[in-house]
Amino acid sequence: MIELLYHSEAGIAFDDKLIERILTTARDRNAKEDITGMLFFDGETFIQILEGPEERVDRVFTSICQDNRHCKIGQIYRGQIFERSFADWRMGYKFTSALTGLLHEYDWEAQIELTKASQSTVNPGAQFFHFMNQSFLKIPPATSAV
């Protein structure tokens, strides 16, 4: 099982109705593919965490990379995990204004290396989520973000 984190910029204008349609489609697909995760969006930038069987996560990420609604896609992290951080979320979602600057301020590489060095059981995606939640989001328990 793997975790994949990526960022992208919106290739088109997104409104609430389009986001809701995308989330509904993604949640249905993710349920069939045994994929879980979290999506952050600030109106311009996406950061998404996907977790699940390697070939399925890779297939979904390839599809995202081919979707013209995304541009300037960058993979932040891809690695093996032993347990899911978002097991109850087929696709959690949070709109926040904090992402664009955060991509440059959050030290992704240091956090990933710290996780590896400490042999922590907390995945880098979960660490980022906890950082975001403590700093900006204040997302209630998992059932409300699904």
Backbone as JSON Lines, residues from 0, in Angstrom:
{"i":0,"aa":"M","n":[0.86,-1.17,0.0],"ca":[0.0,0.0,0.0],"c":[0.91,1.23,0.0]}
{"i":1,"aa":"I","n":[0.48,2.27,-0.71],"ca":[1.27,3.49,-0.79],"c":[0.45,4.72,-0.42]}
{"i":2,"aa":"E","n":[1.19,5.79,-0.2],"ca":[0.62,7.11,-0.02],"c":[1.27,7.99,-1.07]}
{"i":3,"aa":"L","n":[0.46,8.81,-1.73],"ca":[0.97,9.73,-2.73],"c":[0.42,11.11,-2.44]}
{"i":4,"aa":"L","n":[1.31,12.1,-2.37],"ca":[0.92,13.49,-2.18],"c":[1.33,14.25,-3.42]}
{"i":5,"aa":"Y","n":[0.45,15.1,-3.91],"ca":[0.8,15.94,-5.05],"c":[0.15,17.3,-4.9]}
{"i":6,"aa":"H","n":[0.65,18.24,-5.69],"ca":[0.02,19.55,-5.78],"c":[-0.22,19.85,-7.25]}
{"i":7,"aa":"S","n":[-1.2,20.69,-7.52],"ca":[-1.45,21.15,-8.88],"c":[-2.13,22.5,-8.82]}
{"i":8,"aa":"E","n":[-2.14,23.16,-9.96],"ca":[-2.89,24.4,-10.09],"c":[-4.14,24.13,-10.9]}
{"i":9,"aa":"A","n":[-5.18,24.88,-10.61],"ca":[-6.43,24.73,-11.35],"c":[-6.21,25.16,-12.8]}
{"i":10,"aa":"G","n":[-6.61,24.29,-13.73],"ca":[-6.49,24.6,-15.14],"c":[-7.72,25.3,-15.7]}
{"i":11,"aa":"I","n":[-8.78,25.32,-14.9],"ca":[-10.03,25.99,-15.27],"c":[-10.58,26.67,-14.02]}
{"i":12,"aa":"A","n":[-11.64,27.44,-14.17],"ca":[-12.3,28.04,-13.01],"c":[-13.18,26.99,-12.34]}
{"i":13,"aa":"F","n":[-13.05,26.88,-11.04],"ca":[-13.85,25.92,-10.26],"c":[-14.87,26.69,-9.43]}
{"i":14,"aa":"D","n":[-16.11,26.22,-9.46],"ca":[-17.12,26.75,-8.55],"c":[-17.55,25.62,-7.63]}
{"i":15,"aa":"D","n":[-18.39,25.93,-6.65],"ca":[-18.8,24.93,-5.66],"c":[-19.51,23.73,-6.3]}
{"i":16,"aa":"K","n":[-20.32,23.98,-7.32],"ca":[-21.04,22.87,-7.96],"c":[-20.08,21.92,-8.67]}
{"i":17,"aa":"L","n":[-19.08,22.45,-9.34],"ca":[-18.1,21.59,-10.02],"c":[-17.3,20.8,-9.0]}
{"i":18,"aa":"I","n":[-16.88,21.45,-7.92],"ca":[-16.13,20.73,-6.87],"c":[-16.98,19.6,-6.31]}
{"i":19,"aa":"E","n":[-18.25,19.86,-6.06],"ca":[-19.13,18.82,-5.51],"c":[-19.28,17.65,-6.48]}
{"i":20,"aa":"R","n":[-19.42,17.94,-7.77],"ca":[-19.51,16.85,-8.77],"c":[-18.22,16.03,-8.81]}
{"i":21,"aa":"I","n":[-17.1,16.73,-8.76],"ca":[-15.8,16.03,-8.76],"c":[-15.66,15.16,-7.52]}
{"i":22,"aa":"L","n":[-16.03,15.68,-6.36],"ca":[-15.93,14.91,-5.12],"c":[-16.84,13.69,-5.15]}
{"i":23,"aa":"T","n":[-18.06,13.84,-5.67],"ca":[-18.99,12.71,-5.76],"c":[-18.41,11.62,-6.65]}
{"i":24,"aa":"T","n":[-17.89,12.01,-7.81],"ca":[-17.28,11.05,-8.74],"c":[-16.06,10.38,-8.11]}
{"i":25,"aa":"A","n":[-15.21,11.18,-7.48],"ca":[-13.99,10.64,-6.85],"c":[-14.33,9.68,-5.72]}
{"i":26,"aa":"R","n":[-15.32,10.03,-4.91],"ca":[-15.67,9.16,-3.79],"c":[-16.24,7.84,-4.28]}
{"i":27,"aa":"D","n":[-17.04,7.87,-5.33],"ca":[-17.57,6.62,-5.9],"c":[-16.44,5.76,-6.46]}
{"i":28,"aa":"R","n":[-15.55,6.4,-7.23],"ca":[-14.41,5.67,-7.81],"c":[-13.51,5.13,-6.7]}
{"i":29,"aa":"N","n":[-13.21,5.95,-5.71],"ca":[-12.32,5.54,-4.64],"c":[-12.89,4.38,-3.84]}
{"i":30,"aa":"A","n":[-14.2,4.35,-3.65],"ca":[-14.82,3.22,-2.95],"c":[-14.59,1.92,-3.73]}
{"i":31,"aa":"K","n":[-14.72,1.99,-5.04],"ca":[-14.51,0.8,-5.88],"c":[-13.04,0.4,-5.94]}
{"i":32,"aa":"E","n":[-12.15,1.38,-5.88],"ca":[-10.71,1.13,-6.02],"c":[-9.99,0.94,-4.68]}
{"i":33,"aa":"D","n":[-10.72,1.04,-3.57],"ca":[-10.14,0.93,-2.23],"c":[-9.09,2.01,-1.97]}
{"i":34,"aa":"I","n":[-9.43,3.24,-2.37],"ca":[-8.55,4.39,-2.18],"c":[-9.19,5.34,-1.18]}
{"i":35,"aa":"T","n":[-8.36,5.9,-0.3],"ca":[-8.81,6.89,0.66],"c":[-7.89,8.11,0.54]}
{"i":36,"aa":"G","n":[-8.29,9.23,1.16],"ca":[-7.42,10.38,1.11],"c":[-8.1,11.67,1.5]}
{"i":37,"aa":"M","n":[-7.4,12.76,1.17],"ca":[-7.83,14.11,1.55],"c":[-7.44,15.06,0.45]}
{"i":38,"aa":"L","n":[-8.35,16.0,0.14],"ca":[-8.12,17.02,-0.87],"c":[-8.26,18.4,-0.23]}
{"i":39,"aa":"F","n":[-7.25,19.23,-0.44],"ca":[-7.28,20.63,-0.02],"c":[-7.32,21.48,-1.27]}
{"i":40,"aa":"F","n":[-8.06,22.6,-1.23],"ca":[-8.16,23.49,-2.39],"c":[-8.35,24.91,-1.88]}
{"i":41,"aa":"D","n":[-7.68,25.86,-2.54],"ca":[-7.81,27.26,-2.12],"c":[-8.36,28.16,-3.22]}
{"i":42,"aa":"G","n":[-8.93,27.56,-4.25],"ca":[-9.44,28.33,-5.37],"c":[-8.47,28.36,-6.54]}
{"i":43,"aa":"E","n":[-7.19,28.09,-6.27],"ca":[-6.16,28.05,-7.3],"c":[-5.29,26.81,-7.23]}
{"i":44,"aa":"T","n":[-4.98,26.38,-6.02],"ca":[-4.04,25.3,-5.8],"c":[-4.74,24.12,-5.13]}
{"i":45,"aa":"F","n":[-4.39,22.92,-5.6],"ca":[-4.84,21.68,-4.96],"c":[-3.64,21.03,-4.29]}
{"i":46,"aa":"I","n":[-3.85,20.43,-3.14],"ca":[-2.93,19.47,-2.54],"c":[-3.79,18.27,-2.19]}
{"i":47,"aa":"Q","n":[-3.37,17.11,-2.67],"ca":[-4.16,15.91,-2.42],"c":[-3.26,14.8,-1.89]}
{"i":48,"aa":"I","n":[-3.82,14.04,-0.96],"ca":[-3.18,12.87,-0.4],"c":[-4.03,11.68,-0.81]}
{"i":49,"aa":"L","n":[-3.42,10.72,-1.5],"ca":[-4.11,9.49,-1.9],"c":[-3.41,8.32,-1.22]}
{"i":50,"aa":"E","n":[-4.18,7.34,-0.76],"ca":[-3.58,6.15,-0.16],"c":[-4.38,4.93,-0.57]}
{"i":51,"aa":"G","n":[-3.67,3.82,-0.79],"ca":[-4.32,2.59,-1.19],"c":[-3.35,1.68,-1.91]}
{"i":52,"aa":"P","n":[-3.87,0.64,-2.56],"ca":[-3.02,-0.29,-3.31],"c":[-2.22,0.47,-4.38]}
{"i":53,"aa":"E","n":[-0.95,0.14,-4.49],"ca":[-0.03,0.89,-5.34],"c":[-0.52,1.07,-6.78]}
{"i":54,"aa":"E","n":[-0.91,-0.01,-7.43],"ca":[-1.32,0.1,-8.84],"c":[-2.59,0.93,-9.0]}
{"i":55,"aa":"R","n":[-3.45,0.91,-8.02],"ca":[-4.7,1.7,-8.1],"c":[-4.44,3.18,-7.85]}
{"i":56,"aa":"V","n":[-3.6,3.49,-6.88],"ca":[-3.25,4.9,-6.63],"c":[-2.52,5.45,-7.86]}
{"i":57,"aa":"D","n":[-1.6,4.68,-8.41],"ca":[-0.88,5.12,-9.61],"c":[-1.84,5.37,-10.77]}
{"i":58,"aa":"R","n":[-2.83,4.51,-10.93],"ca":[-3.81,4.67,-12.02],"c":[-4.62,5.95,-11.83]}
{"i":59,"aa":"V","n":[-5.04,6.22,-10.6],"ca":[-5.8,7.44,-10.32],"c":[-4.92,8.67,-10.55]}
{"i":60,"aa":"F","n":[-3.67,8.63,-10.1],"ca":[-2.78,9.77,-10.28],"c":[-2.5,10.01,-11.77]}
{"i":61,"aa":"T","n":[-2.33,8.95,-12.54],"ca":[-2.14,9.1,-13.99],"c":[-3.35,9.78,-14.61]}
{"i":62,"aa":"S","n":[-4.54,9.39,-14.17],"ca":[-5.77,10.02,-14.67],"c":[-5.81,11.51,-14.31]}
{"i":63,"aa":"I","n":[-5.41,11.85,-13.11],"ca":[-5.37,13.25,-12.68],"c":[-4.38,14.03,-13.55]}
{"i":64,"aa":"C","n":[-3.23,13.43,-13.82],"ca":[-2.2,14.1,-14.63],"c":[-2.68,14.36,-16.06]}
{"i":65,"aa":"Q","n":[-3.62,13.56,-16.54],"ca":[-4.15,13.72,-17.9],"c":[-5.4,14.6,-17.95]}
{"i":66,"aa":"D","n":[-5.86,15.04,-16.8],"ca":[-7.09,15.84,-16.69],"c":[-6.75,17.32,-16.91]}
{"i":67,"aa":"N","n":[-7.37,17.95,-17.91],"ca":[-7.05,19.34,-18.22],"c":[-7.54,20.33,-17.16]}
{"i":68,"aa":"R","n":[-8.24,19.84,-16.15],"ca":[-8.64,20.71,-15.05],"c":[-7.48,20.97,-14.09]}
{"i":69,"aa":"H","n":[-6.38,20.23,-14.28],"ca":[-5.17,20.4,-13.47],"c":[-4.02,20.81,-14.39]}
{"i":70,"aa":"C","n":[-3.15,21.67,-13.88],"ca":[-1.92,21.98,-14.59],"c":[-0.8,22.16,-13.55]}
{"i":71,"aa":"K","n":[0.41,22.19,-14.02],"ca":[1.58,22.33,-13.15],"c":[1.54,21.33,-12.0]}
{"i":72,"aa":"I","n":[1.33,20.08,-12.34],"ca":[1.23,19.02,-11.33],"c":[2.62,18.64,-10.85]}
{"i":73,"aa":"G","n":[2.77,18.53,-9.54],"ca":[4.04,18.12,-8.96],"c":[3.82,17.08,-7.88]}
{"i":74,"aa":"Q","n":[4.55,16.0,-7.99],"ca":[4.48,14.96,-6.95],"c":[5.37,15.39,-5.79]}
{"i":75,"aa":"I","n":[4.8,15.41,-4.6],"ca":[5.53,15.81,-3.4],"c":[6.16,14.59,-2.74]}
{"i":76,"aa":"Y","n":[5.41,13.53,-2.65],"ca":[5.89,12.33,-1.95],"c":[5.13,11.11,-2.47]}
{"i":77,"aa":"R","n":[5.84,10.01,-2.56],"ca":[5.24,8.72,-2.89],"c":[6.03,7.68,-2.13]}
{"i":78,"aa":"G","n":[5.35,6.93,-1.25],"ca":[6.06,5.94,-0.47],"c":[5.13,4.89,0.13]}
{"i":79,"aa":"Q","n":[5.75,3.81,0.57],"ca":[5.03,2.71,1.18],"c":[4.49,3.13,2.55]}
{"i":80,"aa":"I","n":[3.29,2.65,2.86],"ca":[2.71,2.86,4.19],"c":[2.2,1.51,4.7]}
{"i":81,"aa":"F","n":[2.1,1.41,5.99],"ca":[1.63,0.16,6.6],"c":[0.19,0.24,7.04]}
{"i":82,"aa":"E","n":[-0.27,1.47,7.25],"ca":[-1.68,1.65,7.58],"c":[-2.14,2.99,7.04]}
{"i":83,"aa":"R","n":[-3.42,3.11,6.84],"ca":[-4.0,4.33,6.28],"c":[-4.13,5.41,7.35]}
{"i":84,"aa":"S","n":[-3.92,6.63,6.93],"ca":[-4.16,7.78,7.8],"c":[-5.58,8.3,7.66]}
{"i":85,"aa":"F","n":[-6.23,7.97,6.52],"ca":[-7.57,8.48,6.21],"c":[-8.53,7.34,5.91]}
{"i":86,"aa":"A","n":[-8.44,6.29,6.7],"ca":[-9.19,5.06,6.43],"c":[-10.69,5.28,6.32]}
{"i":87,"aa":"D","n":[-11.22,6.26,7.0],"ca":[-12.67,6.5,6.99],"c":[-13.1,7.51,5.93]}
{"i":88,"aa":"W","n":[-12.16,8.03,5.16],"ca":[-12.46,9.07,4.2],"c":[-12.18,8.61,2.78]}
{"i":89,"aa":"R","n":[-13.21,8.36,1.99],"ca":[-13.03,8.03,0.58],"c":[-12.45,9.22,-0.17]}
{"i":90,"aa":"M","n":[-12.77,10.4,0.3],"ca":[-12.1,11.63,-0.15],"c":[-12.57,12.77,0.74]}
{"i":91,"aa":"G","n":[-11.79,13.04,1.77],"ca":[-12.07,14.19,2.61],"c":[-11.79,15.45,1.79]}
{"i":92,"aa":"Y","n":[-12.4,16.55,2.17],"ca":[-12.22,17.79,1.41],"c":[-12.28,18.98,2.35]}
{"i":93,"aa":"K","n":[-11.38,19.94,2.08],"ca":[-11.41,21.19,2.83],"c":[-10.95,22.33,1.93]}
{"i":94,"aa":"F","n":[-11.79,23.35,1.85],"ca":[-11.4,24.59,1.17],"c":[-10.69,25.44,2.19]}
{"i":95,"aa":"T","n":[-9.54,25.98,1.82],"ca":[-8.77,26.83,2.72],"c":[-8.0,27.84,1.89]}
{"i":96,"aa":"S","n":[-7.74,28.98,2.44],"ca":[-6.97,30.0,1.71],"c":[-5.48,29.87,1.95]}
{"i":97,"aa":"A","n":[-5.04,28.85,2.65],"ca":[-3.66,28.76,3.1],"c":[-2.71,28.04,2.15]}
{"i":98,"aa":"L","n":[-3.17,27.44,1.07],"ca":[-2.33,26.52,0.32],"c":[-1.22,27.13,-0.52]}
{"i":99,"aa":"T","n":[-1.5,28.17,-1.27],"ca":[-0.52,28.67,-2.22],"c":[0.79,29.03,-1.52]}
{"i":100,"aa":"G","n":[0.73,29.79,-0.47],"ca":[1.94,30.13,0.27],"c":[2.54,28.95,0.99]}
{"i":101,"aa":"L","n":[1.68,28.06,1.44],"ca":[2.14,26.9,2.2],"c":[3.03,25.99,1.37]}
{"i":102,"aa":"L","n":[2.78,25.86,0.09],"ca":[3.62,25.02,-0.77],"c":[5.07,25.46,-0.69]}
{"i":103,"aa":"H","n":[5.3,26.74,-0.49],"ca":[6.66,27.26,-0.44],"c":[7.19,27.34,0.99]}
{"i":104,"aa":"E","n":[6.31,27.4,1.96],"ca":[6.73,27.57,3.35],"c":[6.92,26.24,4.09]}
{"i":105,"aa":"Y","n":[6.09,25.26,3.8],"ca":[6.15,23.98,4.51],"c":[7.36,23.21,4.0]}
{"i":106,"aa":"D","n":[8.21,22.78,4.87],"ca":[9.44,22.08,4.47],"c":[9.14,20.59,4.28]}
{"i":107,"aa":"W","n":[8.62,20.27,3.09],"ca":[8.2,18.91,2.78],"c":[9.34,17.91,2.95]}
{"i":108,"aa":"E","n":[10.48,18.22,2.36],"ca":[11.59,17.28,2.39],"c":[12.05,17.01,3.81]}
{"i":109,"aa":"A","n":[12.17,18.05,4.62],"ca":[12.59,17.86,6.0],"c":[11.59,17.01,6.77]}
{"i":110,"aa":"Q","n":[10.3,17.25,6.56],"ca":[9.28,16.48,7.26],"c":[9.31,15.01,6.84]}
{"i":111,"aa":"I","n":[9.5,14.76,5.56],"ca":[9.56,13.38,5.06],"c":[10.79,12.68,5.61]}
{"i":112,"aa":"E","n":[11.94,13.36,5.58],"ca":[13.17,12.76,6.12],"c":[13.07,12.52,7.62]}
{"i":113,"aa":"L","n":[12.45,13.45,8.34],"ca":[12.26,13.29,9.78],"c":[11.41,12.05,10.07]}
{"i":114,"aa":"T","n":[10.37,11.85,9.28],"ca":[9.51,10.68,9.44],"c":[10.31,9.41,9.23]}
{"i":115,"aa":"K","n":[11.11,9.37,8.16],"ca":[11.92,8.18,7.86],"c":[12.95,7.93,8.96]}
{"i":116,"aa":"A","n":[13.64,8.98,9.38],"ca":[14.7,8.84,10.38],"c":[14.17,8.38,11.73]}
{"i":117,"aa":"S","n":[12.99,8.85,12.1],"ca":[12.43,8.5,13.4],"c":[11.7,7.17,13.37]}
{"i":118,"aa":"Q","n":[11.57,6.6,12.17],"ca":[10.81,5.37,11.97],"c":[9.4,5.51,12.54]}
{"i":119,"aa":"S","n":[8.88,6.71,12.38],"ca":[7.54,7.01,12.86],"c":[6.51,6.18,12.1]}
{"i":120,"aa":"T","n":[5.44,5.84,12.78],"ca":[4.34,5.15,12.1],"c":[3.35,6.14,11.51]}
{"i":121,"aa":"V","n":[3.6,7.44,11.69],"ca":[2.73,8.47,11.13],"c":[3.22,8.8,9.73]}
{"i":122,"aa":"N","n":[2.36,8.64,8.75],"ca":[2.71,8.88,7.35],"c":[2.9,10.38,7.09]}
{"i":123,"aa":"P","n":[3.76,10.74,6.11],"ca":[3.96,12.16,5.79],"c":[2.65,12.88,5.45]}
{"i":124,"aa":"G","n":[1.73,12.22,4.77],"ca":[0.44,12.84,4.46],"c":[-0.33,13.18,5.71]}
{"i":125,"aa":"A","n":[-0.31,12.28,6.68],"ca":[-1.0,12.52,7.94],"c":[-0.33,13.65,8.72]}
{"i":126,"aa":"Q","n":[1.01,13.7,8.66],"ca":[1.71,14.79,9.34],"c":[1.33,16.14,8.74]}
{"i":127,"aa":"F","n":[1.25,16.2,7.41],"ca":[0.84,17.44,6.76],"c":[-0.58,17.81,7.16]}
{"i":128,"aa":"F","n":[-1.48,16.82,7.15],"ca":[-2.86,17.07,7.55],"c":[-2.93,17.62,8.97]}
{"i":129,"aa":"H","n":[-2.19,17.0,9.88],"ca":[-2.2,17.46,11.28],"c":[-1.64,18.88,11.39]}
{"i":130,"aa":"F","n":[-0.58,19.17,10.63],"ca":[-0.04,20.53,10.61],"c":[-1.1,21.51,10.12]}
{"i":131,"aa":"M","n":[-1.76,21.17,9.01],"ca":[-2.79,22.04,8.46],"c":[-3.94,22.22,9.45]}
{"i":132,"aa":"N","n":[-4.34,21.13,10.06],"ca":[-5.48,21.18,10.98],"c":[-5.15,22.04,12.2]}
{"i":133,"aa":"Q","n":[-3.96,21.87,12.75],"ca":[-3.58,22.67,13.93],"c":[-3.4,24.14,13.57]}
{"i":134,"aa":"S","n":[-2.87,24.4,12.38],"ca":[-2.54,25.77,12.01],"c":[-3.7,26.55,11.43]}
{"i":135,"aa":"F","n":[-4.53,25.87,10.61],"ca":[-5.51,26.62,9.84],"c":[-6.93,26.07,9.85]}
{"i":136,"aa":"L","n":[-7.09,24.76,9.83],"ca":[-8.36,24.18,9.41],"c":[-9.35,23.89,10.51]}
{"i":137,"aa":"K","n":[-8.89,23.26,11.57],"ca":[-9.77,22.86,12.67],"c":[-10.9,21.96,12.18]}
{"i":138,"aa":"I","n":[-10.52,20.92,11.42],"ca":[-11.5,19.98,10.89],"c":[-11.96,19.07,12.03]}
{"i":139,"aa":"P","n":[-13.27,18.92,12.21],"ca":[-13.78,17.99,13.22],"c":[-13.46,16.54,12.86]}
{"i":140,"aa":"P","n":[-13.84,15.59,13.68],"ca":[-13.55,14.18,13.43],"c":[-13.93,13.72,12.02]}
{"i":141,"aa":"A","n":[-13.32,12.62,11.6],"ca":[-13.36,12.14,10.22],"c":[-14.74,12.11,9.58]}
{"i":142,"aa":"T","n":[-15.75,11.75,10.28],"ca":[-17.06,11.58,9.66],"c":[-17.61,12.85,9.05]}
{"i":143,"aa":"S","n":[-17.18,14.02,9.52],"ca":[-17.74,15.26,8.99],"c":[-17.01,15.78,7.76]}
{"i":144,"aa":"A","n":[-15.84,15.22,7.43],"ca":[-15.08,15.72,6.27],"c":[-15.22,14.82,5.07]}
{"i":145,"aa":"V","n":[-15.96,13.75,5.18],"ca":[-16.04,12.78,4.07],"c":[-16.81,13.36,2.92]}
